[in-house]
Amino acid sequence: MQSDEMDREIEIAIVRSFGWSIIDFEAALFQKFLVVSASTSLMTEDMFRKHLKNMQAKGYVAPVEFQGKRAWKRLVIETDIDEPALTPEEVKEFIEKARDRMTEKKGHMEPSGEKVVSESKALAETIIRFLERGIAERHPMKKRIGEPKLIDHVEAMQRALAESKEKFLRYVHDHIPGVYKDMESILDSKGEEALLLSLRVIESGHRAYPPQ
């Protein structure tokens, strides 16, 4: 395997090692990496840290101080770095296909940017109401430390949906079963892109979240 391909495989394994977490301690992340990537289990902590530094330069991860310990924040999902670089011929073919699609769409009315944002905000409000109800049903008593907050579920659903529709529905079924039918209905009627955009609207803070 060429060096670039090996580096990409290692980077994917590191991102995969975060699991559902956004932030993880470097020492814990290294141990998880050894489990996830048995083929490179001979890697030392210094080598692992060097890969993290390279990933930082690429914008994949960022160093953070967490509880006084060295930690890393994941900035991408696995699929963001899973695709190999395109060859010049593939780039040319991609551009030509994109130009053809634009020609086919010419003359058709497309939703304005303001309309898309407005619809996304409205859908985001609906999703928040569903989640508030679903979380209350699952945890009727006062929330205990360690239980996911609404925004935690939003971030997890966003990551799952970015990977696949199936992973999204599986997450909802396993963690917020009370809203499974509602979220499935939104997914079927609005589509993956609209739902993902609405989840991003929520995550970006277009609404102040009440304490959970």
C-alpha positions as CSV (number, residue, x, y, z in Angstrom):
1,M,0.0,0.0,0.0
2,Q,1.4,3.4,-0.9
3,S,2.2,5.9,1.8
4,D,-0.7,8.3,1.0
5,E,-3.2,5.4,1.0
6,M,-1.8,4.1,4.3
7,D,-2.0,7.6,5.9
8,R,-5.6,7.9,4.7
9,E,-6.4,4.5,6.2
10,I,-4.9,5.5,9.5
11,E,-6.7,8.8,9.5
12,I,-10.0,7.1,8.9
13,A,-9.3,4.7,11.7
14,I,-8.5,7.6,14.1
15,V,-11.8,9.3,13.2
16,R,-13.6,6.0,13.6
17,S,-12.0,5.6,17.1
18,F,-13.9,8.7,18.3
19,G,-17.2,6.7,18.0
20,W,-20.1,9.0,18.8
21,S,-17.8,11.3,20.8
22,I,-16.8,14.8,19.6
23,I,-14.0,15.1,22.1
24,D,-11.8,12.4,23.6
25,F,-8.7,12.2,25.6
26,E,-5.5,11.5,23.6
27,A,-4.6,8.5,25.7
28,A,-8.0,7.0,25.5
29,L,-8.2,7.7,21.8
30,F,-4.9,5.9,21.3
31,Q,-6.1,2.8,23.0
32,K,-9.3,2.8,21.0
33,F,-7.3,3.2,17.8
34,L,-5.2,0.1,18.7
35,V,-8.5,-1.9,18.9
36,V,-10.0,-0.4,15.8
37,S,-6.9,-0.7,13.7
38,A,-5.2,-4.0,14.5
39,S,-3.1,-3.9,11.4
40,T,-1.3,-0.9,12.7
41,S,-1.3,-1.9,16.4
42,L,2.5,-1.6,16.5
43,M,2.2,2.1,16.3
44,T,3.7,4.0,19.2
45,E,2.1,6.9,21.0
46,D,4.6,9.3,19.4
47,M,3.7,8.0,15.9
48,F,0.0,8.3,16.8
49,R,0.5,11.9,18.0
50,K,2.4,12.8,14.7
51,H,-0.6,11.5,12.7
52,L,-2.9,13.7,14.9
53,K,-0.7,16.7,14.2
54,N,-1.0,16.0,10.4
55,M,-4.7,15.6,10.7
56,Q,-4.8,18.9,12.6
57,A,-3.1,20.6,9.6
58,K,-5.7,19.2,7.3
59,G,-8.6,20.4,9.5
60,Y,-9.7,17.0,10.6
61,V,-9.1,17.3,14.3
62,A,-8.2,20.1,16.8
63,P,-6.3,19.9,20.1
64,V,-8.2,21.0,23.2
65,E,-7.6,21.1,26.9
66,F,-10.3,19.0,28.6
67,Q,-10.4,18.6,32.4
68,G,-6.7,19.5,32.5
69,K,-5.7,16.7,30.1
70,R,-4.6,16.6,26.5
71,A,-7.6,15.9,24.3
72,W,-8.7,16.1,20.7
73,K,-11.8,17.3,19.0
74,R,-13.1,15.6,15.9
75,L,-14.0,18.1,13.2
76,V,-15.1,15.7,10.4
77,I,-16.8,12.4,10.0
78,E,-15.3,9.3,8.5
79,T,-16.9,9.8,5.0
80,D,-15.3,13.2,4.7
81,I,-11.8,11.6,4.3
82,D,-12.9,8.1,3.0
83,E,-12.8,9.1,-0.7
84,P,-9.4,9.0,-2.4
85,A,-8.3,12.0,-4.4
86,L,-9.6,12.2,-8.0
87,T,-7.2,11.9,-10.9
88,P,-7.1,14.8,-13.4
89,E,-9.2,12.7,-15.8
90,E,-11.8,12.1,-13.1
91,V,-11.9,15.8,-12.2
92,K,-12.5,16.7,-15.8
93,E,-15.3,14.1,-16.1
94,F,-16.9,15.3,-12.9
95,I,-16.9,18.9,-14.2
96,E,-18.4,17.9,-17.5
97,K,-21.2,15.9,-15.8
98,A,-21.9,18.9,-13.5
99,R,-22.1,21.2,-16.5
100,D,-24.5,18.8,-18.2
101,R,-26.7,18.7,-15.1
102,M,-26.8,22.5,-14.8
103,T,-27.8,22.6,-18.5
104,E,-30.7,20.2,-17.9
105,K,-31.9,22.2,-14.9
106,K,-31.8,25.5,-16.7
107,G,-35.2,27.1,-16.9
108,H,-36.5,25.2,-13.9
109,M,-37.5,27.3,-10.9
110,E,-35.3,26.5,-7.9
111,P,-36.2,27.4,-4.3
112,S,-34.6,30.7,-3.2
113,G,-32.0,30.7,-0.5
114,E,-34.3,32.6,1.8
115,K,-37.1,30.1,1.3
116,V,-34.8,27.1,2.0
117,V,-33.6,28.7,5.2
118,S,-37.2,29.5,6.3
119,E,-38.3,26.0,5.6
120,S,-35.3,24.6,7.4
121,K,-36.0,26.7,10.5
122,A,-39.7,25.7,10.5
123,L,-38.7,22.0,10.2
124,A,-36.1,22.5,12.9
125,E,-38.8,23.8,15.3
126,T,-40.9,20.8,14.6
127,I,-37.9,18.5,15.3
128,I,-37.2,20.2,18.5
129,R,-40.8,19.8,19.7
130,F,-40.6,16.1,18.8
131,L,-37.3,15.6,20.6
132,E,-38.4,17.5,23.7
133,R,-41.5,15.2,24.0
134,G,-39.5,12.1,23.2
135,I,-36.8,12.9,25.8
136,A,-39.5,13.7,28.4
137,E,-41.2,10.4,27.8
138,R,-37.9,8.4,28.0
139,H,-36.7,10.3,31.2
140,P,-39.9,11.5,33.0
141,M,-38.0,12.0,36.2
142,K,-35.4,14.7,36.8
143,K,-32.5,14.3,34.4
144,R,-29.5,12.6,35.8
145,I,-25.9,13.5,35.2
146,G,-24.6,11.8,32.1
147,E,-27.9,11.4,30.3
148,P,-27.9,12.9,26.7
149,K,-29.2,16.4,26.3
150,L,-31.4,17.5,23.3
151,I,-28.4,19.0,21.6
152,D,-26.4,15.8,22.1
153,H,-29.1,13.8,20.3
154,V,-29.2,16.4,17.5
155,E,-25.4,16.2,17.0
156,A,-25.5,12.3,17.1
157,M,-28.4,12.2,14.6
158,Q,-26.6,14.6,12.3
159,R,-23.5,12.4,12.3
160,A,-25.6,9.3,11.7
161,L,-27.6,10.8,8.9
162,A,-24.4,12.1,7.2
163,E,-23.4,8.4,7.0
164,S,-26.6,6.8,6.0
165,K,-30.4,6.8,6.4
166,E,-30.2,3.4,8.0
167,K,-27.8,4.6,10.7
168,F,-30.0,7.6,11.4
169,L,-33.1,5.5,11.9
170,R,-31.2,3.0,14.0
171,Y,-29.9,5.8,16.3
172,V,-33.4,7.2,16.8
173,H,-34.8,3.7,17.4
174,D,-32.2,2.9,20.0
175,H,-32.0,6.2,21.8
176,I,-35.2,8.1,21.3
177,P,-37.8,5.4,20.3
178,G,-40.7,7.7,21.2
179,V,-40.0,9.9,18.1
180,Y,-39.1,7.1,15.7
181,K,-42.2,7.3,13.7
182,D,-42.2,11.1,13.6
183,M,-38.6,11.2,12.4
184,E,-39.1,8.4,9.9
185,S,-42.1,10.4,8.5
186,I,-40.0,13.6,8.2
187,L,-37.2,11.6,6.5
188,D,-39.6,10.1,4.0
189,S,-41.5,13.3,3.2
190,K,-38.8,15.9,3.3
191,G,-35.7,13.8,2.3
192,E,-32.3,13.4,3.8
193,E,-30.9,16.8,2.6
194,A,-33.7,18.8,4.1
195,L,-33.5,16.9,7.4
196,L,-29.8,17.2,7.6
197,L,-30.0,20.9,7.0
198,S,-32.6,21.3,9.7
199,L,-30.4,19.4,12.2
200,R,-27.5,21.8,11.3
201,V,-29.8,24.7,11.9
202,I,-30.6,23.4,15.4
203,E,-26.9,22.7,16.1
204,S,-25.9,26.2,14.9
205,G,-28.0,27.8,17.6
206,H,-31.0,29.2,15.6
207,R,-33.0,28.5,18.7
208,A,-32.1,28.7,22.4
209,Y,-32.5,25.3,24.0
210,P,-34.5,25.1,27.2
211,P,-32.7,23.1,30.0
212,Q,-33.2,19.4,29.7
